[in-house]
Amino acid sequence: MSASELSLLAVQPHPDDESIGMGGTLARYSAEGVRTTLVTATRGEVGEILDKELDPKEAAPRLATIREAELRKAMQILGVNEIVFLGYEDSGMAGLPRNREPQTFWQAGEEEAIGRLIQVIRRVRPQVVVTQNEFGGYAHPDHIKTHRVAIGAFFYAGDIKRFPGGEPFRPSKLYYNAFPKSVMRQLAEVMQRAGVANRFSTDGEPPPFAVSDDRVTTWLDVRPFIDKKLAAMRAHRTQIPEDSWFLKLVDVVGAQAWATETYERARSSVDAPTPEDDLFAGLR
């Protein structure tokens, strides 16, 4: 297949998850001419407000609008073709009363949410789908729900009887964002030596979102797109201010800290090598 025939769908919970976890990937494949689509489950309505130019009390009621604008700017930087919002609200961190509110993604009917995502899959027909793993990175309710909904849509997009409407389609490959423990340890050590507080270790152990190296199947070189990734992250001003550890990492380690993005290949209907350096390995 030529690049123009290829389609990549990223399914993420909140604005900024895509830029942090796979901004270089989106920029790389967009530059190659692959159709890139981002589905975001929520607009991050109850996220933090870390932009020092905003008054948190004043900005909180309009945070959804602010974060949507940030996301659109970030996706313009990365060259993403289309953004789709599933239409649910941010559920807040695990254990908060917000989790029980009916309009939140955590409370959404799973069948309904899967159906919404299936309609996107049938329209953009992605060979590759990327989403959160079963732990949801850091066990945020919306991250976990994103994992469940994306898996359901991946498997049932071809089932026209269960989910009618549109032309049935089955994507070829399913990936999870993955942060290997070995890399997290290295980054933690470097930042510790530099005297910079970090989120890459807890009592010497890798953070909960890190996975065993043997789960990582795919290592993507995104060095030519580091500037775009960092610019996209900076576009999410409410979440990633200039003094954020995400950006301090660049000060300590250098831009190469973001030179590789890693994934776990969860399912594939085509033969592909392990390890691989291309999400479309086996498809072109």
Secondary structure, 3 states (H helix, E strand, C coil): CCHHHCEEEEEECCCCHHHHHHHHHHHHHHHHCCEEEEEECCCCCCCCCCCCCCCHHHHHHHHHHHHHHHHHHHHHHHCCCEEEECCCECCCCCCCHHHHCCCEHHHCCHHHHHHHHHHHHHHHCCCEEEECCCCHHHHCHHHHHHHHHHHHHHHHCCCCCCCCCCCCCCCCEEEEECEEHHHHHHHHHHHHHCCCCCCCCECCECCCCEECHHHCCEEEECHHHHHHHHHHHHHCCCCCCCCCHHHHHHHHHCHHHHCEEEEEEEEECCCCCCCECCCCCCCC
